[in-house]
Amino acid sequence: MNAQYAILRFAKYKGPEIGHIEAHNERTKENYASNPDIISEKRKDNFHLITPTCGYRAGAEGQIAAAGCRTRKDSVRLVETLVTASPEFFQGKKLSEVRAFFQEAVDFLADHQSKETMLSAVVHMDETTPHMHLTFVPLTADGRLSAKEILGNKKKLTEWQDKFWSHMVKKFPDLERGESASITGRSHIPPRVFKEAVHLNRQKAMLTDLLEGITPFNAKKRCVEIQAILDSYLPNVAKMKTQIKKYQGYTTSFSRKMRHFPKR
């Protein structure tokens, strides 16, 4: 059996992009051409563990104002947490068991960040692997706005990972801890980029399977199937290259994260 990893990722957002994050997490659009992993028929299976009472940006600004914090244009107003596990972990599990996993993750985060600052925790069941997006306003216990203090540097992010695994493994003993960033020298990438990289990895695996399985009897059909994938794969690769340039500090982390989602 492949290793089953517990996965925790953070991303910080400052302004207009918060609306895009909300639209994706809360599924406010009818179609999501940018994310072909979404299965619209399964959208009804998504569920909240923390239901938002207002928009992300409005909620964040409201809490920041109530705390009396001053902000700059580049102040981080929202932190998004992506929680998931290796696909094998979820195989054969009932919905109640999946829900219990993510509730345990919410409880873990609430031990380290006031639940009052959490705007939403939504579990997506309409993609290949169940995962949760939990968003919170990075207010410290004494009412300061400081994502830097909460998430910290590479060392503190490693501590987050260690504590997360230690918490989750008590109820889910099959889970393993991935390589520490302090050992690999790798950093985190934003959840959206991480998911897009995973999708490209799956497409690459499909292309490899199709190419290796070509015979004189199926060559024509396989060529059509390969072309159909390439029509999507090549533009997505170009898009990923652009994102890599934007997130240069995160690029070295792809290989470890890819191992959490084995090839088909």
NORHU-V439995 format. One record per pair of residues at least 12 apart in sequence whose ideal C-beta (glycine too) atoms are under 10 Angstrom apart, sorted by the first residue. I is the first residue (numbers start at 1). J is the second residue. Records with the same first field share a line. If there is no record, write none. Layout:
I: J + J
This chain:
1: 88 + 91 + 174
2: 86 + 87 + 88 + 89 + 259 + 260 + 262
3: 86 + 88 + 89 + 174 + 175 + 176 + 177 + 178 + 259 + 260 + 262
4: 85 + 86 + 87 + 88 + 89 + 90 + 91 + 172 + 174 + 175 + 176 + 260
5: 84 + 85 + 86 + 88 + 89 + 165 + 175 + 176 + 177 + 178 + 179 + 256 + 257 + 259 + 260 + 261
6: 83 + 84 + 85 + 86 + 89 + 101 + 105 + 161 + 164 + 165 + 166 + 167 + 168 + 169 + 172 + 174 + 175 + 176 + 177 + 178 + 260
7: 82 + 83 + 84 + 85 + 86 + 89 + 105 + 129 + 131 + 161 + 164 + 165 + 175 + 178 + 191 + 194 + 257 + 260 + 261
8: 81 + 82 + 83 + 84 + 85 + 105 + 108 + 109 + 134 + 157 + 160 + 161 + 163 + 164 + 165 + 168 + 178 + 188
9: 80 + 81 + 82 + 83 + 84 + 131 + 157 + 160 + 161 + 188 + 189 + 190 + 191 + 193 + 194 + 195 + 253 + 257
10: 79 + 80 + 81 + 82 + 138 + 147 + 150 + 151 + 157 + 160 + 188 + 190 + 191
11: 76 + 78 + 79 + 80 + 81 + 82 + 133 + 135 + 151 + 188 + 189 + 190 + 191 + 192 + 193 + 194 + 247 + 250
12: 75 + 76 + 77 + 78 + 79 + 80 + 138 + 147 + 148 + 150 + 151 + 190
13: 56 + 57 + 60 + 76 + 77 + 78 + 79 + 80 + 135 + 147 + 190
14: 71 + 72 + 73 + 74 + 75 + 76 + 77 + 78 + 147
15: 57 + 71 + 73 + 74 + 75 + 76 + 77 + 78
16: 57
17: 57 + 78 + 190 + 192
18: 55 + 56 + 57 + 58 + 59 + 60 + 61 + 77 + 78 + 80 + 119 + 135
19: 55 + 56 + 57
20: 34 + 56 + 192
21: 56 + 57 + 78 + 80 + 120 + 133 + 135 + 190 + 191 + 192
22: 52 + 55 + 56 + 57 + 58 + 59 + 78 + 80 + 119 + 120 + 133 + 135
23: 56
24: 38 + 80 + 122 + 124 + 133 + 191 + 192 + 195
25: 46 + 52 + 56 + 80 + 119 + 120 + 121 + 122 + 124 + 132 + 133 + 134 + 135 + 191
26: 46 + 48 + 51 + 52 + 55 + 56 + 120 + 122 + 133 + 135
27: 40 + 43 + 46 + 122 + 124 + 126
28: 55
30: 43
32: 126 + 127
34: 192 + 196 + 236 + 239
35: 127 + 192 + 195 + 196 + 199
36: 127 + 199 + 202 + 203 + 232 + 236
37: 124 + 126 + 127 + 128 + 129 + 195 + 196 + 198 + 199 + 202
38: 124 + 126 + 127 + 128
39: 125 + 126 + 127 + 128
40: 126
41: 126
42: 124 + 125 + 126 + 127
43: 124 + 125 + 126 + 127
44: 125 + 126
45: 95 + 98 + 123 + 124 + 125 + 126 + 130
46: 122 + 123 + 124 + 125 + 126 + 127 + 130
47: 95 + 98 + 99 + 102 + 121 + 122 + 123 + 124 + 125 + 132
48: 120 + 121 + 122 + 123 + 132
49: 99 + 102 + 103 + 105 + 106 + 107 + 118 + 120 + 121 + 122 + 123 + 132 + 134
50: 106 + 110 + 115 + 118 + 119 + 120 + 121 + 122 + 132 + 134 + 135 + 136
51: 119 + 120 + 121 + 122
52: 118 + 119 + 120 + 121 + 122 + 135
53: 119 + 120
54: 119
55: 119 + 120
56: 77 + 78 + 80 + 119 + 120 + 135 + 137
57: 77 + 78 + 119
58: 119
59: 77 + 78 + 117 + 118 + 119 + 120 + 135 + 136 + 137
60: 76 + 77 + 78 + 79 + 117 + 119 + 135 + 136 + 137 + 138 + 139 + 145
61: 77 + 78 + 137
62: 119 + 137
63: 77 + 114 + 116 + 117 + 119 + 136 + 137 + 138 + 139 + 143 + 145
64: 77 + 137 + 138 + 139 + 143 + 145
66: 139 + 143
67: 117 + 137 + 139 + 140 + 142 + 143 + 144 + 145
68: 143 + 144 + 145
69: 137 + 139 + 140 + 143 + 144 + 145 + 146
70: 145
71: 145
72: 145
75: 138 + 145 + 146 + 147
76: 137 + 138 + 145 + 146 + 147 + 148 + 150 + 151
77: 137 + 138 + 145 + 147
78: 119 + 135 + 136 + 137 + 138 + 147
79: 113 + 117 + 118 + 134 + 135 + 136 + 137 + 138 + 147 + 150 + 151
80: 119 + 120 + 133 + 134 + 135 + 136 + 190 + 191 + 192
81: 105 + 106 + 109 + 113 + 118 + 121 + 132 + 133 + 134 + 135 + 136 + 151 + 160 + 164 + 191
82: 131 + 132 + 133 + 134 + 188 + 190 + 191 + 192 + 194 + 195
83: 101 + 102 + 104 + 105 + 106 + 108 + 109 + 121 + 123 + 130 + 131 + 132 + 133 + 134 + 164 + 168 + 191
84: 101 + 102 + 105 + 123 + 124 + 127 + 129 + 130 + 131 + 132 + 133 + 191 + 194 + 195 + 198 + 260 + 261
85: 98 + 101 + 102 + 105 + 129 + 130 + 131 + 168 + 172 + 174 + 175 + 176 + 260
86: 129 + 174 + 175 + 176 + 178 + 259 + 260 + 261 + 262
87: 128 + 129 + 130 + 198 + 260 + 261 + 262 + 264
88: 129 + 174 + 261 + 262
89: 101 + 129 + 130 + 172 + 174 + 175 + 176 + 260
90: 125 + 128 + 129 + 130 + 131
93: 130
95: 123 + 125 + 130
97: 172
98: 123 + 125 + 130 + 132
99: 123 + 125 + 130
100: 171 + 172
101: 123 + 130 + 132 + 168 + 171 + 172 + 175
102: 121 + 122 + 123 + 130 + 131 + 132 + 134
103: 121 + 123 + 132
104: 167 + 168 + 170 + 171 + 172
105: 121 + 123 + 132 + 134 + 164 + 167 + 168
106: 118 + 121 + 123 + 132 + 134
107: 167
108: 160 + 163 + 164 + 165 + 166 + 167 + 168
109: 121 + 132 + 134 + 136 + 160 + 164 + 167
110: 134 + 136
111: 163 + 167
112: 150 + 160 + 163 + 164 + 167
113: 134 + 136 + 137 + 138 + 139 + 140 + 141 + 150 + 151
114: 136 + 137 + 139 + 140 + 141
115: 136
116: 136 + 137 + 139
117: 135 + 136 + 137 + 138 + 139 + 140 + 150
118: 134 + 135 + 136 + 137
119: 134 + 135 + 136 + 137
120: 132 + 133 + 134 + 135 + 136
121: 133 + 134 + 135 + 136
122: 134 + 135
124: 195
127: 195 + 198 + 199
128: 195 + 198 + 199 + 202 + 261
129: 195 + 198 + 260 + 261
131: 191 + 194 + 195
133: 191 + 192
136: 150
138: 150 + 151
151: 188
154: 180 + 181 + 182 + 185 + 186 + 187 + 188
155: 180 + 181 + 182
157: 180 + 181 + 182 + 187 + 188
158: 180 + 181 + 182 + 183
159: 180 + 182
160: 188
161: 177 + 178 + 179 + 180 + 181 + 182 + 188
162: 177 + 180 + 182
164: 177
165: 177 + 178
178: 256 + 257 + 259 + 260
179: 256 + 259
180: 256
181: 252 + 253 + 256
184: 252 + 253 + 255 + 256
185: 252 + 253
186: 250 + 251 + 252 + 253 + 254 + 255 + 256 + 257
187: 247 + 249 + 250 + 251 + 252 + 253
188: 247 + 249 + 250 + 253 + 257
189: 243 + 244 + 247 + 249 + 250 + 251 + 252 + 253 + 254 + 257
190: 243 + 246 + 247 + 250
192: 243
193: 240 + 243 + 244 + 246 + 247 + 250 + 251 + 253 + 254 + 257
194: 250 + 253 + 254 + 257 + 258 + 260 + 261
195: 257 + 261
196: 236 + 239 + 240 + 243
197: 236 + 240 + 243 + 244 + 250 + 251 + 253 + 254 + 255 + 257 + 258 + 261
198: 254 + 257 + 258 + 260 + 261
199: 232 + 233 + 236 + 240 + 261
200: 232 + 233 + 236 + 237 + 239 + 240 + 254 + 258
201: 254 + 257 + 258 + 259 + 261 + 262 + 263 + 264
202: 233 + 261 + 263 + 264
203: 229 + 230 + 232 + 233 + 234 + 236 + 237
204: 229 + 233 + 237 + 258 + 263
205: 261 + 262 + 263 + 264
206: 225 + 226 + 229 + 233 + 263 + 264
207: 225 + 226 + 229 + 230 + 233
208: 263 + 264
209: 222 + 225 + 263 + 264
210: 222 + 223 + 225 + 226 + 228 + 229
211: 226
213: 225
214: 226
240: 254
